[in-house]
Amino acid sequence: MSEQRAFDALTASGLDFEITRHGRVGSLAEAAAARGVDPRDIVKTLVVRRGEGDFLFVLVPGDREISWPRLRALLGVNRLSMPDQEVAKEVTGYERGTITPFGARTAWPVIADAHLTSGPERRISLGAGAHGVAVTVPAGAALAHLDARIADITVPA
């Protein structure tokens, strides 16, 4: 079960975390309400392909979206893409909508948008390997644990 893989990785991380089981939700606002966080604290974990077999995780605040030109410039590449849902599941072990860097099949590089780092008390909520299951963690500690590269890579949604 992919949810267990995420929980095991979180436990091994030593991070303080809280699991929320809320079932499927239909919007960012619903997800935020179910998890008890602001919409900006919901984190979309996106899988981005730089090249054949070369992927990375991009963490985006719920109220923002990737600026592809900024991300390409940061990575020094001309082309990026997102794999289809079958490839994403194959390479991460998680279905779209449940993807998390915690417990993924491969520990790829993580790029986190700078808007996720606004203060030491900030908590963020990510998917936890199954639909309707989320993990809320201290933002700074989680990004440090993931060795995330912090950069301004988003624009308002």
N, C-alpha and C positions, 0 to 999 in steps of 0.2 A: 504494500500500500504506500503510495507516494506521500501521503500525509504523515505517515510514521517516519519516513526518511527525513522530512523537514523537521519534525519534532526532535528526532535524534540529533540532527545537526545543531539545532538551537540549544538543546541541553548541553551538548559538548562545547558549545561556544562560550559558555559561562555568562551569557547575556541575561539580564533580567527581561523576561518576556511574559506576555499574557495572551492566551489563546481565546478567540471568540468564535463561537459556532452560531451562525445566523441564517443559514440556508441561502439560497440564491436571491440576489437583489437585482432590481431593474435599473438603478441609476446610481450615480456617484453620491447624491444626497442620501439615498437609502442606505448605501454601504457605510457612509460616515455615521449616520444615526445609529445603525446596528452595532457599530464598533465603538461608539462613544468618542469619536474624534472629529475634527474639522475636515471638510472635503480636501483641503490642501495637504492634510496629513495622511491621506490614502495614497499609497505609492503603487504606481503601475510598474511592474517589472517586465521590460521588453527585451526580447532576444533580437539582436541585430547581427547580421552577417557582413563581415568585411570582405570575405573571399571564401573560396572553397574550403569547407571544414574549419573556418576561422570565425568564431562567434564571440560576442561579449554581451553582458547584461547592461541595460541602461535603466536607471531608476528615475522615474518622472513623477512629480507631485500630481495628485489627482486633478487639480484645477489648471494644469498646464499641459502642453504637448511638445514633442521634440521639434526643435528647429534643425531640420536636416542640414542646411548649409553650415550652421554652427558646429554640429557634430562631425560633419565631414572635415571641416577646417581643423578641429581639435585633433582628429585622428590622422590628418594628412593624407586623406584618400579622396578620390573623385566619385566613388560609388559605394553606397551602402544599401542593404535591402533587409527586409524582414522575411524570415522563412515562413512557408505555409504552416498550417497547424499540425500536420503530420510530422514534418521535419522538426518543428519546435518540440513536440512531444518526444520524438526519438532522441534528440540531442540533450534535452534537459531531464526527461523522465516525468515531466509535468504537462498537463493539458493547458491550453491557453485559458487565461482567467484564474489559474492557480499557481502560475510560475513564480518561483522564488529562488534567489541565489543560495538559500540555505538548503543543503541536501541535494542540489542539482547533480546530475551525473558527472559533470565536469566543472571544476572551479575556474570559470573564465574570468577575465578582467571585468571589473564593475566600474561603470561611470555613473556618478550620481549628480543630479542637477544641484547647483548651488543653493537653490531655494529650499532644499531639505535641511539646511544647516543653520537655521535661525535661532540659536540659543541652546544652552545646556539642558534645559528642562523639556525640550521638544521630544515628543514621542510620535513615531510614525507607524502605520499599519500596512502590512504587506500580505499578499496571498500566502497560504501555508500548505500548498500541495494538494488541496481538494476544494471543490466548489463549496462556497459558503463557510469556509474556515479561514481565519485570518490570524496573524500574529502581530501584536503591538510591542514595539521595542524602543528603547531610547535611541533617538536618531544618531547622535554623535558616536555612541559606543558601537552601534550596529555598523555604521559606515566605516569606522576604524577597523572593526573585526573583518569586514569584507575587503579591506584595503582599497576602498573606493577612491577613484580619482574624481575630485570635485571640480565641476566646471559649469559655466553658465551655458546650458545647451537647450533651454526651452523658451517658449513664448506662451503668453496667456492662451487658454483654450477658447 
